[in-house]
Amino acid sequence: MKLAEAMNTYNPALLEIKRRGYEISLELTEDGLTISTWKAMRNNIEVFGFNPLSLLGLIVIADQYGENWRQVDTGNLYDEILEQ
């Protein structure tokens, strides 16, 4: 299987967000013509992303680690991968 970020993955991402109990809304630019941010809310959790895929990724982090997501010991995986 191959899977890549593209608009045809947005609906499965949105379905998973809804399955996790989040309400989804959009924030538009001042002219009201362009989406500036996707927003998902559940209870006291608010998550913002640039598209449904980034929104889902952030929701996974919020659901997995909660309020203490910043304290998760990840090392510096980003730099380690860039150095490879």
C-alpha positions in Angstrom: 0.0 0.0 0.0 1.1 3.5 -0.7 -0.5 6.6 0.8 0.4 10.2 0.3 -0.9 13.5 1.4 -3.5 14.7 -1.1 -7.0 16.1 -1.0 -8.4 12.6 -1.5 -7.2 11.8 2.0 -9.1 14.7 3.6 -12.5 12.9 3.9 -11.0 9.9 5.7 -9.2 12.2 8.0 -12.4 14.2 8.7 -14.3 11.0 9.3 -11.7 9.9 11.9 -11.8 13.3 13.6 -15.6 13.0 13.9 -15.3 9.4 15.1 -13.1 10.6 17.9 -16.0 12.9 19.0 -14.7 16.3 17.8 -16.9 19.0 16.2 -15.2 20.5 13.2 -15.5 24.1 12.0 -13.6 26.5 9.7 -12.1 29.9 10.3 -12.1 32.0 7.2 -9.9 34.9 6.1 -11.3 38.4 6.5 -12.8 38.4 3.0 -14.6 35.2 3.8 -13.4 33.5 0.7 -10.5 31.4 1.9 -10.1 28.9 4.7 -7.4 30.1 7.1 -7.7 27.4 9.8 -9.5 24.1 10.4 -10.7 23.8 14.0 -11.8 20.8 16.0 -13.3 20.9 19.5 -14.2 18.3 22.1 -14.9 19.2 25.7 -12.1 21.6 26.7 -9.8 20.6 23.8 -9.4 23.0 20.9 -7.1 21.9 18.0 -6.2 24.1 15.0 -4.6 22.9 11.7 -4.0 24.1 8.2 -5.9 21.2 6.6 -7.7 18.0 7.8 -4.5 15.9 7.8 -2.6 18.3 10.1 -5.7 18.7 12.2 -5.9 14.9 12.6 -2.2 14.6 13.5 -2.6 17.2 16.2 -5.7 15.5 17.5 -3.7 12.3 17.8 -1.1 14.1 19.9 -3.8 15.8 22.1 -5.6 12.5 22.6 -2.4 10.5 23.4 -0.6 13.0 25.6 -3.2 15.5 26.8 -2.3 18.8 28.5 1.3 17.5 29.1 2.1 17.0 25.4 5.1 19.4 25.8 6.7 17.3 28.5 6.8 14.1 26.4 10.5 13.0 26.1 11.0 12.7 22.3 14.6 13.5 22.1 15.3 15.5 19.0 14.0 13.1 16.4 13.5 15.9 13.8 17.2 16.8 13.7 18.3 13.1 13.9 16.2 12.2 10.8 17.5 15.3 9.0 21.1 14.3 9.7 20.7 10.8 8.1 
